[in-house]
Amino acid sequence: MNRRELLQGAVVSLPLISVATAQEIARKSTGLPPLTIKDVKVITTNGGSHYRWIFLKIITSEPGLYGIGSANNNYETMAVVAALEDHLKPWLIGKDPSRIEDLWQSAQMRTYWRNGPVNNNVLSAMDMALWDIKGKRANMPVYEMLGGKARDGVPVYDHQGGKTKEECLDTLQKSLANGFSHVRIQLGGYGGGGFTAQGEGNRPEGGYQGVAFDEQQYVDAIPPLFEFLRAKAGFGPKLLHDVHSHLSGMNAVELARRLQPVQMFFVEDILPPEQIAYYRNIREICTTPQAVGEVFSHPFEVVPLVQDRLIDFIRCRVAATGGITPIKKLTTLCEIYGVRTAFQEGGENDPINQIASYHVDISSSAFGIQEENHFPPIVHEMFPGMGEIRKGYLYGSDKPGLGVDLNEELAAKNPLGPIKDGGAYPTDRTIDGTVVKP
């Protein structure tokens, strides 16, 4: 018998391992009994305020063992609820919750058309809940299973702004006094500094009369704001600004060029995702750091930008891009290429997504900064163990799993209300009535 025949015979003689056998091997190696998913609950709440939060609770066969995940989607809330309740839940019950990677891959392929925003919310909720379960069963925080702490706390940036340069300076100084070293500054809201007042300007007859956005006006207004802040506050504070995708083409390139002397920590979403090719133009003429990805849903949409080193920070939301499993992989890629993370958090986000981001942040060498969330007091009551921000740093509870629980009774007392206009995101318009990308 030759070597090839011997090897083939050995392979043929190996017994097939059934799922039951695999579970028995796992039981003997870990000392823990097999685990199955017994029930799945979809929990919605307004968080005692204006929020439209969606959570998934996965309940296991082990008494008292469950996990919580976030499926946050403020704009297609009920579509996500239906996807969880009618499609994921029946498929998930009876499966082994310890097989996170397998369940994530299977759940993504289960819908055939993959990486859509709604299904990625579904995947995120499931994935966070599974990591929560695994951490609780192992009696350790999720970050320990991701490699342990790479830092002692997670620095976060504050949100500030004002209608004038002087107001922006005042709010910046307040954040610095509260311990924040990184502060995002807006001149009013998104696009502030670039608006023509209602009814003013040369408008089409019978056309749009609301507040109108002008790109050139915005490009002219923002650099002087940060020049003023640097002149008054110096170069110690780390300053950020969010363009919120309001610019196109060479206007974005020009703004980045004008901001280079003020040494921004980063400029966020200077371009809409449809125009990301212009990041190459920005790189060719200036060093203003770019943060990208808040409205990306596919977890690897940013890969070409990372590989070509055209951006400096990824701004994905963990609850929008499939959860901890794909985001941890993406952060490893970022580390290889020298790109850092700045996960999206503010606005309508929730404590479960915040803490899921925290676990990735504190265990990754690719971490850069995290966005802050300031929640009303009722939210702290609703989510025991939620993250806390102290002097510019986010801290988790260090409890097993994600370390956060959900008071279902309090959540039920604060149900979702009517969703006006289907939850549509408000958009700006130019003076001729054209929609501006958010």
C-alpha positions in Angstrom: 0.0 0.0 0.0 1.4 3.4 -1.0 1.3 6.5 1.2 -1.7 8.0 -0.6 -3.8 4.8 -0.2 -2.8 4.6 3.5 -3.9 8.2 4.1 -7.2 7.7 2.2 -7.9 4.6 4.2 -7.3 6.5 7.4 -9.7 9.2 6.4 -12.4 6.8 5.4 -12.1 5.0 8.7 -12.7 8.1 10.8 -16.2 8.2 12.3 -18.5 11.1 11.6 -19.1 13.3 14.6 -22.8 14.1 15.2 -24.0 17.2 16.9 -24.8 15.3 20.0 -21.3 13.9 20.1 -19.9 17.4 19.6 -22.0 18.6 22.5 -20.7 15.7 24.6 -17.1 16.5 23.8 -17.8 20.2 24.7 -19.4 19.1 27.9 -16.4 17.0 28.9 -14.0 19.8 28.0 -15.8 22.6 29.8 -17.6 20.8 32.5 -20.9 22.5 31.4 -24.0 20.8 30.2 -25.3 21.3 26.7 -27.2 24.6 26.1 -30.2 25.4 23.8 -32.2 28.5 23.1 -35.6 28.0 24.7 -37.3 31.4 24.0 -36.7 34.7 22.3 -38.4 38.0 23.4 -38.6 41.2 21.4 -38.7 44.2 23.8 -39.5 47.8 22.7 -39.5 51.0 24.7 -39.3 54.7 24.4 -36.7 54.8 27.2 -38.9 57.2 29.1 -38.2 59.8 26.5 -38.2 60.2 22.7 -36.4 57.0 21.8 -37.6 54.1 19.7 -35.5 51.3 21.1 -35.6 47.6 20.2 -34.0 44.8 22.2 -33.7 41.1 21.9 -33.7 38.8 24.9 -32.5 35.2 24.2 -33.5 32.8 27.0 -31.6 29.6 27.3 -32.3 26.1 28.8 -30.1 27.0 31.8 -32.3 28.5 34.5 -31.7 32.3 34.8 -29.3 32.4 31.9 -30.2 34.9 29.1 -28.6 37.6 27.0 -29.7 41.0 25.8 -28.9 42.6 22.4 -29.7 45.9 20.7 -31.5 46.1 17.3 -31.6 49.9 17.3 -33.2 51.5 14.3 -34.9 54.8 14.8 -36.2 55.1 11.2 -37.5 51.6 10.3 -38.4 50.5 13.8 -41.4 48.3 13.1 -39.7 46.6 10.1 -37.0 45.5 12.5 -39.5 44.4 15.1 -41.3 42.2 12.5 -38.0 40.8 11.3 -37.1 39.7 14.8 -40.5 38.5 15.9 -41.7 36.7 12.7 -38.4 35.6 11.0 -35.5 35.3 13.5 -37.3 34.0 16.5 -38.8 30.8 15.0 -35.5 30.0 13.3 -33.4 30.6 16.5 -35.3 28.6 19.0 -33.7 25.2 19.7 -30.3 26.2 18.5 -27.0 26.1 20.5 -26.3 29.7 21.7 -22.6 28.9 22.3 -22.0 28.7 18.5 -21.8 32.4 17.9 -19.8 32.4 14.7 -21.9 29.6 13.1 -25.2 31.3 14.1 -24.0 34.7 12.8 -23.0 33.2 9.4 -26.2 31.1 9.2 -28.4 34.0 10.2 -26.9 36.3 7.6 -27.4 33.7 4.9 -30.9 32.8 6.1 -32.3 35.9 4.4 -30.5 35.1 1.1 -30.1 38.8 0.3 -27.6 39.9 3.0 -26.1 43.0 4.5 -29.3 45.1 4.3 -29.8 47.6 7.1 -32.8 45.8 8.7 -31.2 42.3 8.7 -28.0 43.8 10.1 -29.9 45.2 13.0 -31.4 41.7 13.5 -27.9 40.1 13.4 -26.6 42.7 15.8 -29.2 42.0 18.4 -28.7 38.3 18.2 -24.9 38.6 18.2 -24.8 40.9 21.3 -27.2 38.6 23.2 -25.1 35.5 22.4 -21.9 37.2 23.6 -23.8 38.3 26.7 -24.7 34.7 27.3 -21.3 33.3 26.7 -19.7 35.9 29.1 -22.2 35.1 31.8 -21.6 31.4 31.5 -17.9 31.9 31.6 -18.3 34.3 34.5 -16.3 37.0 32.8 -16.9 40.3 30.9 -17.1 40.0 27.1 -13.9 42.0 26.7 -12.0 39.3 28.5 -13.1 36.8 25.8 -12.0 39.3 23.2 -8.4 39.3 24.5 -8.7 41.4 27.7 -8.2 45.1 28.3 -5.9 47.0 26.1 -6.5 50.2 28.1 -7.9 51.3 31.5 -10.8 53.3 30.3 -12.5 54.3 27.0 -12.1 58.1 26.2 -15.2 59.6 24.7 -15.8 62.9 23.0 -18.4 65.4 24.0 -21.0 67.2 21.8 -21.1 71.0 21.9 -21.8 74.0 19.7 -23.6 77.3 19.5 -25.1 79.9 17.2 -22.0 82.1 17.3 -18.3 81.6 17.6 -18.4 83.0 21.1 -21.1 80.5 22.2 -19.1 77.7 20.7 -16.1 78.8 22.8 -18.2 78.9 26.0 -19.5 75.4 25.5 -16.1 74.1 24.6 -14.7 75.4 27.8 -17.6 73.8 29.8 -16.7 70.4 28.3 -13.0 70.9 29.1 -13.9 71.8 32.7 -16.0 68.6 32.9 -13.0 66.5 32.0 -13.4 65.9 28.3 -10.3 66.4 26.2 -12.1 65.6 22.9 -15.0 67.9 21.9 -17.1 68.0 18.7 -18.2 71.5 17.8 -21.1 72.5 15.5 -22.0 76.0 14.5 -25.7 75.4 15.3 -27.0 72.0 14.0 -25.7 69.9 11.2 -24.9 72.2 8.2 -24.9 75.2 10.6 -23.1 78.1 9.0 -24.3 77.2 5.6 -28.0 78.1 5.8 -30.0 80.9 4.2 -32.9 82.0 6.4 -36.5 81.1 5.5 -37.9 83.0 2.6 -34.6 84.8 1.9 -32.5 84.6 -1.3 -33.3 84.2 -4.9 -35.8 81.3 -5.0 -37.8 79.7 -7.8 -41.4 81.1 -8.1 -43.8 79.1 -5.9 -41.0 76.9 -4.8 -39.4 75.9 -1.5 -39.3 78.7 1.1 -37.8 77.0 4.1 -34.3 77.3 5.5 -31.9 76.5 2.6 -28.4 75.0 2.7 -25.6 76.3 0.5 -22.3 74.4 0.3 -20.0 77.3 -0.5 -21.5 79.3 2.3 -20.8 76.4 4.7 -17.2 75.9 3.4 -16.6 79.7 4.0 -18.1 79.6 7.5 -16.5 76.6 9.3 -12.8 77.2 9.0 -13.0 80.7 10.7 -14.9 79.1 13.6 -12.1 76.7 14.3 -9.4 79.4 13.8 -11.2 81.4 16.4 -11.4 78.4 18.8 -7.7 77.7 18.4 -6.8 81.3 19.0 -8.8 81.4 22.2 -8.4 77.8 23.6 -5.1 76.9 22.1 -4.1 73.6 20.5 -4.5 71.4 23.6 -8.1 70.4 23.1 -8.9 67.7 20.5 -11.4 69.3 18.2 -13.9 67.4 16.0 -16.6 68.5 13.5 -19.4 66.6 11.8 -20.2 67.6 8.2 -23.0 65.0 8.1 -22.5 64.2 4.4 -23.7 67.7 3.4 -20.9 68.4 0.9 -20.1 67.1 -2.6 -17.0 66.6 -4.5 -14.4 69.4 -4.5 -16.3 71.4 -1.9 -15.5 68.6 0.6 -11.8 68.6 -0.6 -11.6 72.4 -0.2 -13.1 72.3 3.4 -10.5 69.6 4.4 -7.7 71.7 2.9 -8.8 74.9 4.8 -9.1 73.0 8.1 -5.5 71.6 8.0 -3.9 74.5 9.8 -6.2 74.1 12.9 -5.2 70.5 13.4 -8.6 68.8 13.7 -8.7 65.5 15.6 -11.0 64.5 12.8 -13.7 65.7 10.4 -16.6 63.3 10.2 -18.5 62.3 7.1 -17.3 65.2 4.9 -18.7 63.3 2.0 -21.9 61.1 1.5 -21.2 57.4 1.0 -22.1 57.7 -2.7 -19.1 60.0 -3.3 -16.3 58.2 -1.3 -13.9 58.3 -4.3 -13.2 61.9 -3.4 -11.4 60.8 -0.2 -8.4 60.0 -2.5 -8.5 63.7 -3.6 -8.5 64.8 0.0 -5.5 62.6 0.8 -3.6 64.1 -2.1 -3.7 67.7 -0.9 -4.0 67.7 2.9 -3.6 65.8 6.2 -6.9 66.7 7.9 -8.0 63.4 9.5 -11.2 61.8 8.1 -13.8 59.8 10.0 -16.2 57.8 7.9 -19.0 55.2 8.1 -21.9 56.4 10.3 -24.5 55.5 7.7 -22.8 52.4 6.4 -24.6 49.1 7.1 -22.4 46.5 5.4 -19.6 45.9 8.0 -17.0 45.8 5.2 -18.1 48.9 3.1 -15.1 50.7 4.6 -12.6 48.0 3.7 -11.3 49.7 0.5 -11.0 53.0 2.3 -9.0 51.3 5.1 -6.8 49.2 2.8 -5.8 52.3 0.8 -5.3 54.3 4.0 -7.7 57.0 2.7 -9.4 57.5 6.1 -8.2 57.7 9.7 -11.3 56.5 11.7 -14.2 54.1 11.1 -17.5 55.5 12.4 -19.7 52.4 12.1 -22.5 51.7 14.6 -22.2 48.2 16.1 -26.0 47.7 16.2 -26.2 48.7 12.5 -23.4 46.5 11.1 -24.0 43.0 12.5 -22.8 43.2 16.1 -19.6 42.4 18.0 -18.6 39.5 15.7 -18.0 41.3 12.4 -16.9 44.6 14.1 -14.2 42.8 16.0 -12.9 41.4 12.7 -13.0 44.9 11.2 -11.1 46.4 14.0 -8.3 43.8 13.5 -8.1 44.9 9.8 -8.0 48.5 10.9 -5.1 47.8 13.3 -3.1 46.2 10.4 -3.6 49.3 8.3 -3.2 52.0 11.0 -6.8 53.1 11.0 -8.6 53.7 14.3 -12.2 53.2 15.5 -14.7 55.9 16.5 -17.9 54.0 16.8 -21.1 56.0 16.3 -23.2 56.4 19.5 -25.0 59.7 20.0 -28.5 60.8 19.2 -31.1 58.0 19.5 -28.7 55.3 20.5 -29.2 53.0 23.5 -27.2 51.6 26.5 -26.8 48.1 25.1 -25.2 49.2 21.9 -23.1 51.7 23.9 -21.7 48.9 26.1 -21.2 46.5 23.2 -19.0 49.2 21.6 -17.2 49.6 24.9 -16.2 45.9 25.0 -14.7 46.1 21.5 -13.1 49.4 22.3 -11.4 48.5 25.5 -10.0 45.2 24.0 -8.7 46.6 20.7 -5.4 48.2 19.9 -7.2 49.9 16.9 -9.3 52.0 19.2 -9.3 55.8 18.7 -12.3 57.4 20.4 -15.9 56.7 21.2 -18.9 59.0 20.9 -20.7 59.8 24.2 -24.3 59.3 25.1 -26.0 61.4 27.8 -29.1 59.5 29.0 -31.9 60.8 31.2 -32.2 59.4 34.7 -34.9 56.9 33.9 -32.6 55.2 31.5 -30.1 54.5 34.2 -32.9 52.9 36.2 -34.1 50.9 33.3 -30.7 49.5 32.5 -28.9 48.3 35.7 -25.1 48.1 35.2 -25.1 50.4 32.2 -21.9 52.3 31.3 -21.0 55.4 33.1 -19.1 58.5 31.8 -16.7 60.1 34.3 -14.4 63.0 33.4 -14.3 62.1 29.7 -14.0 58.3 30.0 -16.6 55.5 29.6 -16.5 52.7 32.2 -18.4 49.4 32.1 -19.6 47.5 35.1 -17.1 44.7 34.8 -19.9 42.2 35.5 -20.0 39.0 33.4 -21.3 39.2 29.9 -22.1 42.7 28.6 -22.6 43.7 32.2 -26.0 45.4 31.6 -29.5 44.2 32.4 -32.9 45.4 31.2 -35.8 46.1 33.6 -38.6 44.7 31.5 -41.3 46.0 33.8 -40.1 49.6 33.5 -39.6 49.2 29.8 -43.2 48.1 29.4 -44.4 51.1 31.3 -42.7 53.3 28.7 -44.0 51.8 25.4 -43.4 53.1 21.9 -45.8 55.8 20.8 -47.1 56.7 17.4 -44.3 56.9 14.8 -44.8 60.1 13.0 -44.3 60.0 9.2 -43.1 56.4 9.5 -40.0 57.5 11.4 -38.6 59.5 8.5 -35.2 61.2 9.0 -35.6 65.0 8.5 -33.6 66.3 5.5 -32.3 69.7 4.5 -32.9 71.3 1.1 -31.0 73.8 -1.1 -32.5 77.1 -2.2 -34.0 75.5 -5.3 -35.7 72.7 -3.3 -33.1 69.9 -3.9 -32.7 67.4 -1.1 -29.4 67.5 0.7 -27.9 64.2 1.7 -27.9 63.7 5.5 
